[in-house]
Amino acid sequence: MLRRYQVWSCNADAAGPRSVQAENREQALAQARRFQPGEPLVVVDAELMELAHPVAREGGHHPGQEAQHGGSKGQKGQ
């Protein structure tokens, strides 16, 4: 049975997630490697992700998501 997986590159310059269909996580990773060889990748079962985080179903961002990624502790007060 094919499942939908979301694949993200750990490379900051890479585009957003890629959606692939595969029977298991390993096959999804192999498919993604054809398009992004040599990059560290993260593969998540899209259905489980949607159950865990309903906003993912809509393709949107969590309201506080950008605040979590803005700046670092070392930049305070500069």
Buried (B, 14 or more C-beta within 10 A) or exposed (E): EEBBBBBBBEEEEEEEBBEBEBEBBEBBBEBBEEEBEEBEBEBBBBEEBBEEEEEBEEEEEEEEEEEEEEEEEEEEEE
